[in-house]
């Protein structure tokens, strides 16, 4: 199949996102007993862009920043270092009780001690993002974007971000940009807004060319009836997911690609990692195989980033899935929660299981 992104687009990928920082204890220590932490700029959506950006494609982060904040300056510096362009308004902080960039506090876990994540999102500036913050005609009509990536995290963060994602998706679609939507259901974000968000997610899905998510995401976000989640065996998961996606294709005929990852946790340091892809009704699967894990957070975003890079590169669907699988494994090998491939060969070596020294 061919799924062509906009020709001659300046930006390979763009994403609406709420940028924050993540702090993690060094040496896999638990948060509550650690005293030394590593800090990085983070968001799920910017993590997806990082694969293409690392491989030389220009990508755009659409966000808001806190004016005069050293955290905002840190985030901008990290985005520049990651080859990620950014656009967005700067908002006055309004004192210590006003807006701020969110903090994500997470350890990596070790062995049978699971990773733990704590989000401090009080006053998060990302919840205030509006479509009016951006020159959408310039971004999508003049500059051009190959794929707009949206996720259910930013789409459900607040009424403002919901309206923003809907507006940006419609304008992007009108200018020939492909739409990728990672459903990413979060019960805490949906609480009290179930009916509103259900309609909004359905509207975004109608614009989407690519949907990413597991069975629970499709059922809870789009209100689809489907089978109970499959067992631990790949064949169970594959058949269960196939049944769900047939329903998706009937109700959302614009969608041409659906994908999800498969993960079985053996320990915090070792997972079985796999993935499934449906492209225009044709199915592809990467059977789960063991991967060592330094930090599991961001593996799914790495998968999505590798998948979208394959689509942007004009490869066959089988290659999209393989590159996505390996990009997710690459993300899991780093204390950063995003994949940073040195080149395409590094990703393909991971897929092939080639860990021999490169000289």
C-alpha positions as CSV (number, residue, x, y, z in Angstrom):
1,X,0.0,0.0,0.0
2,X,1.0,3.6,-0.3
3,X,0.3,6.2,2.3
4,X,1.9,9.4,1.1
5,X,2.6,12.4,3.3
6,X,2.5,15.9,1.9
7,X,5.1,16.5,-0.7
8,X,7.8,19.1,-0.1
9,X,6.6,19.7,3.5
10,X,9.0,21.6,5.7
11,X,8.1,19.6,8.7
12,X,8.1,15.9,8.6
13,X,6.1,15.7,11.8
14,X,4.3,18.2,14.1
15,X,2.6,17.6,17.4
16,X,0.5,19.6,19.9
17,X,1.9,18.8,23.3
18,X,2.4,20.0,26.9
19,X,6.1,20.1,27.7
20,X,7.4,19.4,31.2
21,X,10.4,17.9,32.9
22,X,11.0,14.4,34.3
23,X,13.3,13.7,37.2
24,X,14.6,10.2,37.8
25,X,16.8,8.8,40.6
26,X,20.2,7.6,39.4
27,X,21.3,4.0,39.7
28,X,17.7,2.7,39.5
29,X,17.0,3.8,43.1
30,X,13.4,4.3,44.3
31,X,12.2,7.9,44.4
32,X,11.6,7.8,48.2
33,X,15.1,6.8,49.1
34,X,17.1,8.6,46.4
35,X,19.0,11.8,46.8
36,X,20.5,12.3,43.3
37,X,18.2,12.8,40.3
38,X,18.6,13.1,36.5
39,X,16.4,15.7,34.8
40,X,15.2,15.8,31.2
41,X,12.6,17.6,29.2
42,X,9.7,15.4,28.3
43,X,6.3,14.8,26.8
44,X,4.7,11.8,25.1
45,X,4.1,13.6,21.8
46,X,7.6,15.2,21.6
47,X,9.1,11.7,22.3
48,X,7.3,10.4,19.2
49,X,8.9,13.2,17.1
50,X,12.3,12.4,18.4
51,X,13.0,9.4,16.0
52,X,12.5,11.4,12.9
53,X,14.3,14.5,14.4
54,X,17.4,12.4,15.3
55,X,17.5,11.1,11.8
56,X,17.7,14.6,10.3
57,X,14.0,15.4,9.6
58,X,12.7,18.8,10.8
59,X,9.9,18.4,13.3
60,X,7.7,20.9,15.1
61,X,6.6,20.9,18.8
62,X,3.5,23.1,19.2
63,X,3.2,24.1,22.9
64,X,3.1,26.9,25.5
65,X,6.0,28.1,27.7
66,X,6.1,29.9,31.0
67,X,7.6,33.4,30.5
68,X,10.9,33.9,32.3
69,X,10.9,30.4,33.7
70,X,14.3,28.7,34.0
71,X,12.4,25.4,33.5
72,X,11.1,26.8,30.2
73,X,14.6,27.8,29.2
74,X,15.8,24.3,30.1
75,X,13.1,22.7,28.0
76,X,13.8,24.9,25.0
77,X,17.6,24.1,25.2
78,X,16.8,20.4,25.3
79,X,14.4,20.6,22.3
80,X,17.1,22.4,20.3
81,X,19.7,19.8,21.3
82,X,17.2,17.1,20.1
83,X,16.8,18.9,16.7
84,X,13.2,19.7,17.5
85,X,11.8,23.1,16.4
86,X,9.1,24.7,18.6
87,X,6.3,27.2,18.4
88,X,4.1,28.6,21.1
89,X,3.1,31.6,23.2
90,X,4.9,32.6,26.4
91,X,2.5,33.1,29.3
92,X,3.2,35.2,32.4
93,X,3.6,32.8,35.4
94,X,1.3,35.0,37.7
95,X,3.4,34.2,40.7
96,X,4.1,31.0,42.5
97,X,0.5,29.9,42.4
98,X,0.1,30.4,38.7
99,X,1.0,28.4,35.6
100,X,4.1,26.1,35.5
101,X,5.6,23.3,33.5
102,X,4.5,19.9,34.9
103,X,6.9,17.6,36.8
104,X,7.0,13.9,36.1
105,X,8.8,12.0,38.9
106,X,9.6,8.4,38.1
107,X,12.1,5.7,38.9
108,X,13.1,2.9,36.6
109,X,12.5,0.0,39.0
110,X,14.7,-3.0,39.3
111,X,14.1,-6.7,39.0
112,X,10.7,-7.5,40.7
113,X,10.5,-3.9,42.1
114,X,8.2,-2.2,39.5
115,X,8.8,1.4,38.3
116,X,6.7,4.0,39.9
117,X,5.5,7.3,38.4
118,X,4.2,10.4,40.2
119,X,2.9,13.3,38.1
120,X,2.7,16.8,39.6
121,X,0.5,18.6,37.1
122,X,-1.0,21.4,39.4
123,X,-1.1,24.6,37.4
124,X,0.2,22.9,34.2
125,X,0.6,25.5,31.5
126,X,-0.1,22.8,28.8
127,X,-3.7,22.7,29.9
128,X,-4.2,26.2,28.6
129,X,-3.0,25.6,25.0
130,X,-5.4,27.0,22.3
131,X,-5.3,26.7,18.5
132,X,-5.1,30.5,18.4
133,X,-1.5,30.2,19.8
134,X,-0.2,29.1,16.4
135,X,-0.2,30.5,12.9
136,X,-1.9,27.4,11.5
137,X,-2.2,28.6,8.0
138,X,1.5,29.2,7.8
139,X,2.4,25.9,9.5
140,X,0.1,23.7,7.4
141,X,-0.4,25.6,4.2
142,X,2.8,27.6,3.6
143,X,5.4,25.5,5.4
144,X,3.6,22.1,5.2
145,X,3.6,19.2,7.6
146,X,3.9,15.5,6.5
147,X,2.1,14.0,9.5
148,X,0.4,15.7,12.5
149,X,0.6,13.5,15.5
150,X,-1.9,13.9,18.3
151,X,-2.4,11.8,21.4
152,X,-5.3,11.2,23.8
153,X,-3.2,12.7,26.6
154,X,-3.1,16.2,25.2
155,X,-6.6,15.8,23.7
156,X,-8.2,15.0,27.1
157,X,-6.1,17.3,29.3
158,X,-8.6,20.2,29.5
159,X,-11.5,21.6,27.5
160,X,-9.0,24.1,25.9
161,X,-6.7,21.4,24.7
162,X,-9.6,19.3,23.4
163,X,-10.8,22.2,21.3
164,X,-7.2,22.9,20.2
165,X,-6.7,19.3,18.9
166,X,-10.0,19.3,17.1
167,X,-9.2,22.6,15.3
168,X,-5.6,21.7,14.4
169,X,-6.7,18.3,13.1
170,X,-9.3,19.9,10.8
171,X,-6.9,22.5,9.4
172,X,-4.1,20.0,8.9
173,X,-6.4,17.6,7.1
174,X,-7.7,20.5,4.8
175,X,-4.1,21.1,3.7
176,X,-3.2,17.5,2.9
177,X,-1.4,16.5,6.1
178,X,-1.8,13.0,7.3
179,X,-3.2,12.6,10.8
180,X,-1.8,10.1,13.4
181,X,-3.8,9.7,16.6
182,X,-2.6,7.7,19.6
183,X,-5.7,7.2,21.6
184,X,-3.9,6.8,24.9
185,X,-6.8,6.5,27.3
186,X,-6.3,7.9,30.9
187,X,-9.2,7.4,33.3
188,X,-8.1,10.3,35.5
189,X,-8.2,12.7,32.6
190,X,-11.7,11.5,31.5
191,X,-13.3,11.7,34.9
192,X,-16.4,13.9,34.7
193,X,-15.9,14.6,31.0
194,X,-16.8,11.2,29.5
195,X,-19.6,12.3,27.1
196,X,-17.7,15.4,25.9
197,X,-14.4,13.5,25.3
198,X,-16.1,10.6,23.6
199,X,-17.5,12.9,21.0
200,X,-14.2,14.7,20.6
201,X,-12.2,11.6,20.2
202,X,-14.7,10.2,17.6
203,X,-14.3,13.5,15.7
204,X,-10.5,13.4,15.7
205,X,-10.6,9.7,14.7
206,X,-12.8,10.6,11.7
207,X,-10.0,12.8,10.5
208,X,-7.2,10.3,11.3
209,X,-5.3,8.2,8.7
210,X,-3.4,6.3,11.5
211,X,-4.8,5.1,14.8
212,X,-2.5,3.7,17.5
213,X,-3.9,2.0,20.7
214,X,-4.8,-1.2,22.3
215,X,-8.2,-2.8,22.6
216,X,-9.0,-0.9,25.8
217,X,-8.1,2.4,24.2
218,X,-10.4,1.7,21.2
219,X,-13.3,0.6,23.4
220,X,-13.1,3.3,26.0
221,X,-12.1,6.2,23.7
222,X,-14.4,5.4,20.8
223,X,-17.2,3.6,22.5
224,X,-16.7,0.4,20.5
225,X,-17.9,-2.9,21.6
226,X,-15.2,-5.5,21.3
227,X,-13.9,-8.7,22.8
228,X,-12.3,-8.9,26.2
229,X,-8.5,-8.3,26.1
230,X,-6.7,-11.4,24.8
231,X,-4.5,-13.7,26.9
232,X,-0.8,-13.6,27.2
233,X,-0.3,-15.6,23.9
234,X,0.3,-13.6,20.7
235,X,-2.3,-15.5,18.8
236,X,-4.9,-14.6,21.4
237,X,-4.0,-10.9,21.3
238,X,-3.8,-10.9,17.5
239,X,-7.2,-12.4,16.9
240,X,-8.7,-10.1,19.6
241,X,-7.2,-7.0,18.0
242,X,-8.2,-8.1,14.5
243,X,-11.8,-8.3,15.6
244,X,-11.7,-4.8,17.1
245,X,-10.0,-3.3,14.1
246,X,-12.6,-4.7,11.6
247,X,-15.1,-2.7,13.6
248,X,-12.9,0.4,13.5
249,X,-12.5,0.2,9.7
250,X,-16.3,0.0,9.3
251,X,-17.0,3.1,11.4
252,X,-13.9,5.1,10.4
253,X,-13.3,4.5,6.7
254,X,-10.7,7.2,6.5
255,X,-8.4,5.2,8.8
256,X,-5.9,3.2,6.8
257,X,-3.4,2.1,9.5
258,X,-4.0,0.7,13.0
259,X,-1.2,-0.5,15.3
260,X,-0.5,-1.5,18.8
261,X,2.5,-2.8,20.8
262,X,2.5,-6.1,22.8
263,X,4.4,-6.2,26.1
264,X,4.8,-8.9,28.7
265,X,6.8,-7.8,31.8
266,X,9.2,-10.5,33.0
267,X,11.0,-8.0,35.3
268,X,11.7,-4.3,35.4
269,X,14.9,-5.2,33.4
270,X,13.5,-7.6,30.9
271,X,10.3,-7.6,28.8
272,X,8.9,-9.5,25.9
273,X,8.3,-6.9,23.2
274,X,6.1,-7.3,20.1
275,X,3.8,-5.3,17.9
276,X,0.8,-5.7,15.5
277,X,-0.1,-3.6,12.4
278,X,-3.1,-3.5,10.1
279,X,-2.5,-1.5,6.9
280,X,-5.4,-1.3,4.4
281,X,-6.7,-4.6,5.8
282,X,-3.4,-6.4,5.5
283,X,-2.0,-7.8,8.8
284,X,1.6,-7.8,10.0
285,X,2.9,-9.0,13.4
286,X,6.2,-9.0,15.3
287,X,6.1,-11.8,17.8
288,X,7.2,-10.7,21.2
289,X,10.8,-11.5,22.0
290,X,13.0,-10.6,25.0
291,X,14.6,-7.2,25.2
292,X,16.7,-5.8,28.1
293,X,15.2,-2.7,29.6
294,X,17.0,0.2,31.2
295,X,13.8,2.3,31.4
296,X,10.4,1.2,30.1
297,X,8.9,4.7,29.9
298,X,8.8,5.9,26.3
299,X,9.0,2.5,24.6
300,X,5.5,2.9,23.1
301,X,6.4,6.5,21.9
302,X,9.5,5.1,20.4
303,X,7.4,2.5,18.5
304,X,5.1,5.2,17.2
305,X,8.0,7.4,16.2
306,X,9.6,4.6,14.3
307,X,6.3,3.6,12.6
308,X,5.7,7.1,11.5
309,X,9.3,7.5,10.2
310,X,8.7,4.4,8.1
311,X,5.6,5.9,6.6
312,X,7.3,9.2,5.9
313,X,10.2,7.3,4.2
314,X,7.8,5.6,1.8
315,X,8.6,2.1,2.9
316,X,6.4,-1.0,2.8
317,X,4.2,-1.6,5.9
318,X,6.2,-4.6,7.0
319,X,9.2,-2.2,7.3
320,X,7.1,0.3,9.2
321,X,6.4,-2.3,11.9
322,X,10.0,-3.6,12.1
323,X,11.4,-0.1,12.4
324,X,8.8,0.8,15.0
325,X,9.5,-2.3,17.0
326,X,13.3,-1.6,17.0
327,X,12.8,2.1,17.8
328,X,10.7,1.1,20.9
329,X,13.5,-1.3,22.0
330,X,16.0,1.5,21.5
331,X,14.0,3.9,23.7
332,X,13.9,1.2,26.4
333,X,17.7,0.9,26.3
334,X,18.2,4.6,27.4
335,X,17.6,6.5,30.6
336,X,16.0,9.2,28.4
337,X,12.4,8.4,27.7
338,X,12.7,8.8,23.9
339,X,14.6,7.0,21.1
340,X,17.7,8.8,19.8
341,X,19.0,6.7,16.9
342,X,22.4,7.6,15.6
343,X,21.4,6.5,12.1
344,X,19.0,4.1,10.4
345,X,21.6,1.3,10.6
346,X,21.6,1.4,14.4
347,X,17.8,0.7,14.4
348,X,18.0,-2.1,11.8
349,X,20.9,-3.7,13.8
350,X,18.6,-3.7,16.8
351,X,15.9,-5.4,14.8
352,X,18.3,-8.0,13.5
353,X,19.7,-8.7,17.0
354,X,23.1,-7.5,16.0
355,X,24.8,-6.2,19.1
356,X,28.4,-6.7,17.8
357,X,30.7,-3.7,18.4
358,X,30.7,-1.2,15.5
359,X,34.2,0.0,14.5
